[in-house]
Amino acid sequence: MKWVLIVCVPAIAWSFVSFVYGQDKYEVSGEAAYSKAATIYVCLHTQQTFVSYKFAMPAGSFTQTIKANSSGKASFTFKDVPKGEYIIVAFADENGNGKMDLTMYGLSVEPLWVYKEISKGQKLQWSDQKFVVDKDVTGITLKEVEGKGFLKYK
């Protein structure tokens, strides 16, 4: 009987801990459309990483590199995303240098995508782009910001 308790009690406790901590992890997935062969960086930001990245893309709570398939679709999936508020920013690294290129004024010179539509020249703001992850968020379609000169940070 003692042997059963020594084996079973820790196993039950571990299962309970795994169940409790595993409940607040979700999946965020979707796609962007892009007709060129450049690498696309998709960055899922918390408010803290969004405010602190200071033009240093790619950065984020989660970052993924993807390429468009033959139909021009580029899919992404972030797994084990903790419950909370996030925004998604993606850019095409057209020159292959591994970062988003900006002018001295913080304007992007490479294609950029966001989750919620935004106008050319409009500043990317946390309050306009945030969404809540409290369940799996799938089917996101990232929208390309029209034209160059998108101010991506405020």
C-alpha positions as CSV (number, residue, x, y, z in Angstrom):
1,M,0.0,0.0,0.0
2,K,2.8,2.4,0.9
3,W,4.4,1.7,-2.6
4,V,1.1,2.7,-4.3
5,L,1.0,6.0,-2.4
6,I,4.6,6.8,-3.2
7,V,4.1,6.2,-6.9
8,C,0.5,7.5,-7.4
9,V,0.4,10.6,-5.3
10,P,3.3,12.4,-7.2
11,A,1.8,11.2,-10.5
12,I,-1.6,12.7,-9.6
13,A,0.0,15.9,-8.3
14,W,2.1,16.3,-11.5
15,S,-1.1,15.7,-13.7
16,F,-3.0,18.4,-11.7
17,V,-0.1,20.9,-12.1
18,S,0.2,20.2,-15.8
19,F,-3.6,20.6,-16.2
20,V,-3.8,23.9,-14.3
21,Y,-0.8,25.5,-16.1
22,G,-1.7,24.1,-19.5
23,Q,-5.2,25.7,-19.5
24,D,-4.1,29.2,-20.3
25,K,-2.1,28.4,-23.5
26,Y,-3.7,28.9,-26.8
27,E,-2.9,28.9,-30.6
28,V,-2.9,32.0,-32.8
29,S,-2.8,31.4,-36.5
30,G,-3.5,32.9,-39.9
31,E,-2.0,34.0,-43.2
32,A,-0.7,36.9,-45.2
33,A,-0.6,37.2,-49.0
34,Y,2.6,38.1,-50.8
35,S,3.6,37.5,-54.3
36,K,7.4,37.8,-54.0
37,A,10.0,35.3,-52.6
38,A,11.1,37.4,-49.6
39,T,11.1,36.1,-46.1
40,I,8.2,37.4,-44.0
41,Y,8.7,38.0,-40.3
42,V,5.5,37.7,-38.2
43,C,5.8,39.2,-34.7
44,L,3.2,38.6,-32.0
45,H,3.7,41.4,-29.4
46,T,2.5,41.9,-25.9
47,Q,2.1,45.5,-24.9
48,Q,5.5,45.4,-23.1
49,T,7.4,44.0,-26.2
50,F,5.6,46.4,-28.5
51,V,6.5,49.5,-26.5
52,S,10.1,48.4,-25.9
53,Y,11.2,47.2,-29.3
54,K,12.1,50.7,-30.5
55,F,12.1,49.9,-34.2
56,A,14.1,46.7,-33.8
57,M,12.0,44.3,-35.9
58,P,11.9,41.4,-35.8
59,A,11.1,41.3,-32.1
60,G,8.2,40.2,-30.1
61,S,6.9,37.8,-27.5
62,F,6.8,35.4,-30.5
63,T,8.4,35.7,-33.9
64,Q,8.1,33.4,-36.8
65,T,9.7,33.5,-40.3
66,I,7.6,32.3,-43.2
67,K,7.6,32.3,-47.0
68,A,4.7,32.5,-49.4
69,N,3.7,29.3,-51.2
70,S,3.1,29.1,-54.9
71,S,-0.3,30.6,-54.5
72,G,1.1,33.7,-52.7
73,K,-0.2,32.7,-49.3
74,A,2.1,32.6,-46.2
75,S,0.7,30.8,-43.2
76,F,1.8,31.2,-39.6
77,T,1.0,29.5,-36.3
78,F,2.0,30.4,-32.8
79,K,1.5,27.7,-30.2
80,D,1.4,27.9,-26.4
81,V,0.5,31.6,-26.4
82,P,-0.4,32.6,-22.8
83,K,-3.8,34.3,-22.2
84,G,-3.5,38.1,-22.7
85,E,-3.6,41.0,-25.1
86,Y,-1.5,41.0,-28.3
87,I,-0.9,42.7,-31.6
88,I,0.6,41.2,-34.8
89,V,3.0,43.0,-37.0
90,A,4.6,41.4,-40.0
91,F,7.0,42.6,-42.7
92,A,8.7,41.3,-45.8
93,D,12.5,41.4,-45.6
94,E,12.9,42.2,-49.3
95,N,16.7,42.8,-49.1
96,G,17.4,39.8,-46.9
97,N,19.2,41.6,-44.1
98,G,17.0,40.1,-41.3
99,K,15.4,43.3,-40.1
100,M,12.8,45.8,-41.1
101,D,14.4,48.8,-42.8
102,L,13.2,52.2,-41.8
103,T,14.0,55.8,-42.8
104,M,15.5,58.1,-40.2
105,Y,11.9,59.2,-39.3
106,G,10.8,55.6,-38.6
107,L,8.9,55.1,-41.8
108,S,9.1,51.5,-43.2
109,V,10.6,51.0,-46.6
110,E,9.6,47.3,-46.8
111,P,6.0,45.9,-47.1
112,L,4.2,45.7,-43.7
113,W,1.1,43.8,-42.5
114,V,-1.1,44.3,-39.5
115,Y,-4.1,42.4,-38.2
116,K,-6.6,45.4,-38.3
117,E,-6.7,47.7,-41.3
118,I,-4.6,50.9,-41.1
119,S,-4.2,53.8,-43.5
120,K,-0.9,54.8,-45.1
121,G,1.0,57.2,-42.9
122,Q,-1.1,56.3,-39.8
123,K,0.8,55.5,-36.7
124,L,0.7,51.9,-35.5
125,Q,-0.9,52.1,-32.0
126,W,-1.4,49.4,-29.4
127,S,-4.9,50.5,-28.7
128,D,-6.0,50.2,-32.4
129,Q,-4.4,46.8,-33.1
130,K,-4.8,44.8,-29.8
131,F,-6.8,41.7,-29.6
132,V,-7.5,39.3,-26.7
133,V,-6.2,35.7,-26.6
134,D,-8.4,33.8,-24.2
135,K,-9.1,30.9,-26.6
136,D,-7.6,29.7,-29.9
137,V,-7.5,32.6,-32.4
138,T,-7.4,31.2,-35.9
139,G,-8.2,32.4,-39.4
140,I,-6.4,35.7,-39.0
141,T,-5.8,37.4,-42.3
142,L,-3.0,40.0,-42.1
143,K,-3.7,43.1,-44.2
144,E,-0.9,44.7,-46.1
145,V,-0.5,48.4,-45.4
146,E,-0.8,50.2,-48.7
147,G,2.3,52.0,-50.1
148,K,5.6,52.8,-48.5
149,G,6.1,55.4,-45.7
150,F,4.1,53.6,-43.0
151,L,5.0,55.0,-39.6
152,K,5.0,51.9,-37.5
153,Y,5.7,53.0,-34.0
154,K,4.3,55.6,-31.6
